[in-house]
Amino acid sequence: AVLGALLWSHVGDVDGFYLDEWFYVHGSQYIWENFPAGLVETIPEWNRGPQRLYSTLLALAWGPFSPSTAYTLSHLLNVLLMVSAIVPTALLARRTIDAPLLRVLAVALGVAIPWLTISSHQLTENLAFPLFLWAVYATIRAAEDPSPVRQVAALAVIAALVLCRLNLGFVLIVFFVAVIAGEVVRRRSERAESWGAWLRHALRRQAIPIAAALAALA
């Protein structure tokens, strides 16, 4: 809450607006005015391809409100999005750091700099940053303890991340690598099981990632 208040005080001093921000705001207004077709159809003067998830969120501010109000609301949205990055960062820190004080420090350092440099502007990074951290955490959970729910959740977060920033699509490859690594680790701990039985169990455990990989290749 304290860091969120500090961020809002910093964002409140911003009064600039530049070209990239205009693209996302323009896209959000078009999505609002042409919903739901605006989610998929061609947006005039839009060069961001399918990267529309952030603009869809911005549409909640820039669609129904005046520019002055929308400007304030959209920056408040940025603050909330970036503050939400605390949750996956804390979950990751708990897995690797024993000392509670150092965990708090790790979380603070992990988000403080992006807060101050990103949230001042209406750019996709505000949504991509927390989504990336959630994708990392979801990938780890799906790899170490596979289940259909965890696998679908990880793929859903990665899909949202790609619709936010196409250049982060490499995270999908990382997901597949993590899944394979998890199966290799399990094989090393289950040496009593025959190779055939292990392979059958592995294919059964990873049916969803295998289907996703085939779909991506197609």
C-alpha positions, 0 to 999 in steps of 0.5 A: 500500500505504501509503495502504491501510494508513492507510485501514484504520487510520482505518476501524478506529476506526469503530464506528457503524452507521446506517439506510442501512447497515442497508438494504444489510446487510439486503439482503446477508443476504437475497441470501445466504439466497435466492441466486440468486433473491435477486438479482432478487426483492423483498427485504422492507423494501428501498427501493433498487430494482435497486441490489443490486450492492454488497449482493451483494458484502457478502453474501460477508461478512454471509452466512456469518459472524457480525455481528462478523466480517462487520462487520470483513470488510465494512470491509476490502472497502471498503478494497480497493474504494477502493484499486482506484480507484488504477488507473483514476485513474492511467490517466487521469492518464497521459493528461493529465499529463506530469510523473511526480511530478504524476501521483502527486500527482493520483492521491493527491488524486483518491482520498484524500478519498473514501477518508476520507469513504466507506470508513468506512461500508457504502454503495454509493459504495465500489463506485460510485467505482471503477466510475465511474472505470473507466467514464470510462476505458473510455468514452474508449478506446471513443470514440477507438479503437472496437472491439467489445471496448472498446465491450462493456467500456465498456457492461458497466462502465456497466451495473455502475455503474447497478446500483450507483447508479441516479443515475449512469445519466447516464454512459450518455448520456455514452458515446453523446456520446463515441462521436459526438464520436469519429466527428466527430473522425475525419471531420475527419481523413479529409476525403478520404473521401466522406460516404457512405463515412465514414457506412458506416464509422462505422455499422460501427464503432459497431454495438454502441453503436447497438444499445445506444442502441436497446435503451435507448430501447426 
